[in-house]
Amino acid sequence: MHTKAKQRMVLIAILGLCILPLLLAQAAWQWARPSGGKSYGQLLAQPLLSASQLNGRPQWQLLAHGDAACGERTQQLTQIATHLQRAQGREQARLQVSQCLSLAHTLPEGIYLIDPHGNAVLRYTPEQLAEPKGRQAALREIGVVLKNNPSLG
């Protein structure tokens, strides 16, 4: 009878080792759920460009939208795209800078990151990009998005 009790305890210990991680994971999910990632720009999920506005082959685009200082923003975008391409060590550009297109006037002005399917992914306000610290944060975030989505574009 002594060996049966010992075997029963071993079986209970093995079952406990199998069930304990599930219970701990459930408890962590219930009470210590991690917060979502933090984005510097405003995350968007809306179609923005039609197929005719994608300029041939689809690729990531930076787009300046707004009436005032559009040319200045386009120059900023070109510098950002060049810096990203250089930092990633790419010979072929994965990011195209679009000229100021006429979009719906209901959209707030700013710089938009557009995916190869024409969907707006991120928006940066002119206030965010006014300071060098903000431009660096936007540059870093765009680089991460391009790096994590190699199959797009």
C-alpha positions as CSV (number, residue, x, y, z in Angstrom):
1,M,0.0,0.0,0.0
2,H,2.9,2.3,0.6
3,T,4.1,2.1,-3.0
4,K,0.6,2.9,-4.3
5,A,0.4,6.1,-2.2
6,K,3.9,7.0,-3.5
7,Q,2.9,6.4,-7.1
8,R,-0.3,8.4,-6.6
9,M,1.7,11.3,-5.2
10,V,4.0,11.2,-8.3
11,L,1.0,11.2,-10.6
12,I,-0.5,14.2,-8.8
13,A,2.8,16.0,-9.0
14,I,3.1,15.4,-12.7
15,L,-0.5,16.6,-13.3
16,G,0.2,19.6,-11.1
17,L,3.3,20.4,-13.3
18,C,1.1,20.2,-16.4
19,I,-1.8,22.3,-15.0
20,L,0.2,24.9,-13.1
21,P,1.5,26.8,-16.2
22,L,-2.0,27.0,-17.6
23,L,-3.4,28.4,-14.3
24,L,-0.5,30.9,-14.1
25,A,-1.0,32.1,-17.7
26,Q,-4.7,32.5,-17.1
27,A,-4.1,34.5,-13.9
28,A,-1.5,36.7,-15.7
29,W,-3.9,37.3,-18.6
30,Q,-6.7,38.2,-16.2
31,W,-4.9,40.5,-13.8
32,A,-1.7,41.6,-15.4
33,R,-2.6,42.1,-19.0
34,P,0.0,44.1,-20.8
35,S,-1.0,47.4,-22.3
36,G,-0.7,47.8,-26.1
37,G,2.3,49.2,-27.9
38,K,2.8,53.0,-27.9
39,S,3.0,54.9,-31.1
40,Y,4.3,58.4,-31.6
41,G,2.0,59.1,-34.5
42,Q,-1.7,58.6,-34.7
43,L,-2.6,55.1,-35.8
44,L,-5.1,55.0,-38.7
45,A,-6.8,52.2,-40.5
46,Q,-8.6,53.8,-43.4
47,P,-8.2,53.7,-47.2
48,L,-6.7,57.0,-48.4
49,L,-5.4,56.5,-51.9
50,S,-7.2,54.9,-54.9
51,A,-5.4,52.6,-57.3
52,S,-4.9,55.4,-59.8
53,Q,-3.1,57.5,-57.1
54,L,-0.6,54.7,-56.2
55,N,1.7,55.6,-59.1
56,G,2.4,52.3,-60.8
57,R,3.9,49.6,-58.6
58,P,2.7,49.7,-55.0
59,Q,5.1,50.7,-52.3
60,W,5.1,52.6,-49.0
61,Q,4.5,56.3,-49.4
62,L,5.0,59.4,-47.3
63,L,2.4,62.0,-48.1
64,A,2.1,65.6,-47.0
65,H,-1.5,66.8,-46.7
66,G,-2.5,70.4,-45.9
67,D,-2.9,73.7,-47.7
68,A,-0.1,75.7,-46.1
69,A,3.6,75.0,-46.6
70,C,3.1,71.9,-48.7
71,G,6.3,72.3,-50.6
72,E,8.3,72.6,-47.4
73,R,6.8,69.4,-46.0
74,T,7.5,67.6,-49.2
75,Q,11.2,68.6,-48.9
76,Q,11.1,67.4,-45.2
77,L,9.6,64.1,-46.5
78,T,12.4,63.6,-49.0
79,Q,15.0,64.1,-46.3
80,I,13.2,61.6,-44.1
81,A,13.0,59.0,-46.8
82,T,16.7,59.5,-47.8
83,H,17.8,59.2,-44.2
84,L,15.7,56.0,-43.7
85,Q,17.1,54.4,-46.8
86,R,20.6,55.2,-45.8
87,A,20.1,54.0,-42.2
88,Q,18.6,50.7,-43.4
89,G,21.4,50.2,-45.9
90,R,19.1,49.7,-48.9
91,E,20.0,50.4,-52.4
92,Q,16.4,50.3,-53.7
93,A,14.0,52.7,-52.1
94,R,11.1,51.1,-50.3
95,L,9.6,54.5,-49.4
96,Q,8.3,56.9,-52.0
97,V,7.6,60.6,-51.3
98,S,4.4,61.7,-52.9
99,Q,3.7,65.2,-54.0
100,C,0.9,67.0,-52.2
101,L,-2.2,65.3,-53.5
102,S,-5.6,66.7,-53.1
103,L,-7.3,64.5,-50.6
104,A,-10.6,64.9,-48.8
105,H,-10.7,68.2,-47.0
106,T,-12.1,66.6,-43.9
107,L,-8.7,65.0,-43.2
108,P,-6.6,66.9,-40.7
109,E,-3.3,68.2,-42.1
110,G,-0.1,66.4,-41.4
111,I,2.2,63.8,-42.8
112,Y,0.7,60.4,-43.6
113,L,2.4,57.0,-44.0
114,I,0.5,55.1,-46.6
115,D,0.9,51.3,-47.1
116,P,1.3,49.7,-50.6
117,H,-2.4,49.1,-50.7
118,G,-3.3,52.8,-50.3
119,N,-4.3,52.6,-46.6
120,A,-3.2,55.3,-44.3
121,V,-1.3,53.7,-41.4
122,L,0.1,56.6,-39.4
123,R,-0.3,60.4,-39.2
124,Y,2.1,62.9,-37.8
125,T,0.9,66.4,-37.0
126,P,2.9,69.5,-38.0
127,E,3.3,70.2,-34.2
128,Q,4.9,66.8,-33.7
129,L,7.4,67.3,-36.5
130,A,8.2,70.9,-35.6
131,E,10.9,69.8,-33.1
132,P,14.0,67.7,-33.9
133,K,13.0,65.3,-31.1
134,G,9.7,64.7,-32.7
135,R,11.2,64.2,-36.2
136,Q,13.6,61.6,-34.7
137,A,10.7,59.8,-33.0
138,A,8.7,59.8,-36.3
139,L,11.8,58.6,-38.2
140,R,12.4,55.8,-35.8
141,E,8.8,54.7,-35.9
142,I,8.6,54.7,-39.7
143,G,11.8,52.7,-39.8
144,V,10.3,50.1,-37.5
145,V,7.1,49.8,-39.6
146,L,9.1,49.3,-42.8
147,K,11.4,46.8,-41.1
148,N,8.6,44.8,-39.6
149,N,6.6,44.6,-42.9
150,P,9.1,43.4,-45.5
151,S,6.5,41.6,-47.6
152,L,4.6,44.7,-48.2
153,G,6.2,46.7,-50.9
